[in-house]
Amino acid sequence: MSLLKEFDQRDPVEIGEQLHRFAAELYPICRSITGDGVRQTLAQINRRIPVQITEVPSGTAAFDWTVPREWNIRDAYIKDPAGKRVVDFQRSNLHVLNYSTPVRATLPLSELRKHLFTLPEHPDWIPYRTAYYKDAWGFCLPHNQMLALADGNYEVCIDSSLQDGHLTYGECYIPGSSADEVLISTHVCHPSLANDNLSGLTVATALAELLSGRDLRYSYRFLFIPGTIGAITWLARNRENVGRIRHGLVLTGIGDPGGFHYKKSRRGNAEVDQAAAHVLRHQDESWEILDFSPYGYDERQYCSPGFNLPVGCLMRSVWGTFPEYHTSADNLDFIRPKHMAASLRICTALVDVLENNRRYRNLSPYCEPQLGKRGLHRSSGGDVIGEEINARLWVLNFSDGDNSLLDITERSGLPFCTIKEAAELLCQGGLLATLPDVSERDTSKEDSDASSEVRGMPRARGIGARR
Ligand SMILES: [Zn+2]
C-alpha cells in the first residue's frame, strides 16, 4: 500500500497530539549551536529513532568557517536593587542573549540598559537574540518590563561557559534498496521556540519513524543539526558523499496556522521541486511556491554553488514574516497539533511521490495496444471507462523513456496515485517496462569536464545536465 494511503487510515487527531506532546517535551531545553542542549535534544530523539551522534571539536575548519567554542549555561538572572530576581533564566531561557559570555557584576541601570534587548512593537514578548561569534553578554526581556525598571544598582549573573568543546549533530540513516539518498535536514539550535525549530524536528522524527523498517527504494538520511555552522560542518565532513543525494528537503516552521510555502532548490527544476509542487496542488490548504533565494535556512548551504544539491525547503509561514518569529510568542500555543499532523502528511505524500516516480518504456508503441484483450479496458470499479482507463492511455502514450510518472501526472492533470497504479497494471499486462534508475554517479564518466567541478559531486552535475 502507498505510504500516503496508509497514513490516511490513521487518526490525524492522535498523530497531531503525539507530535505536539513531543514538541512540549523538547520545549524547555536551552539549545544553541553547540552544547548540552543539543545533546539532550538528540538523546530525546534517539528514544524514538536511532540517531548517530557526531562530535566535532572546536577549532575544526569547515570551509570558510571554524567550529566555535562550546557554550553551556546553568543559570542567569538580573536582581533589582532590592535583591529580587526580576529577569530569571529559570523562567524562560530566551531571557539570556544566546551565547553570552559569563558575567557577574553590579551596575547602574544606565549601564545595564546597554545589555538589554526588547521588542517595542510587541512590548509583552521576549525577543530571541544571539551573540554567536561575538564576545558579548546580554538579557532579553519584555519592553514594558524594561520601562518599569527603577533607577539603582542591579546585580547581573550569567553562569555560562564558553570553552573548547564540540559541535554536536545527529544523523538517522534508514537504508533503502538503493544507496541513493533522500536528505531531510532540520535545525536543532533554537531554545524555547516552537515553530522555528521544534515543529521541524518533531515532524522529521515522526517521518523517520514512519519510514523505519519499510521496503524503500531510496535510503533516507535525517540530519538534526545546528543551523548554518552545523550544515556547513556536515557538508565539509561529507563532501565526498553528497553525490548520493538525489532529493533533499529542509523542514522548518511547519506547525503554525499559515498555509504551506515550498522554496525551490537553487536548480529550480529538481525532481523534489516538481514533486513538492504536485503534492501541494493536491491538498486542501493554501500554498505557494517560492523561488530559491540565498537567504533562509540550511538550504543556503546545500544549494551553495559548489554543491548545488537538489534541496528545497518546506515551511508554513515564512521566516521573518510572522510577528511571533524569534520571540517568546513562538510558543507551544502557536503550533497546533492539526497543523503539525497536516505537515507530516505533506512530507509523507512527498516521499510517496519520490519513491514511486519512475520512467517506463511502452513496449507496444505503434498505435494503441488493444487493452480489451488484456482485460485492461475495464475500470476496477466497474465497466465504465473513466479516470483509470484514461490514466492507462496517458501512461502508454508518454512512456517514451523521457517522461517520468510525475511528468505524465502534470500533463494529464490526473492524481499521481492513479497514474502510478496505471503504470503498475500495464507492467503486469506486459505493455510497459520499468527503466532502471540511472545513478547520477554512473554518468560521471560521460562528463568530460567533471574534474573541473568540486570533486565528489559528479551526480549533482548529472541531474542538472540531464533535466
Ligand atoms: Zn530561527
Residues whose N, C-alpha, C, O or C-beta is under 5 A from the ligand:
A	BS01	ZN	D196
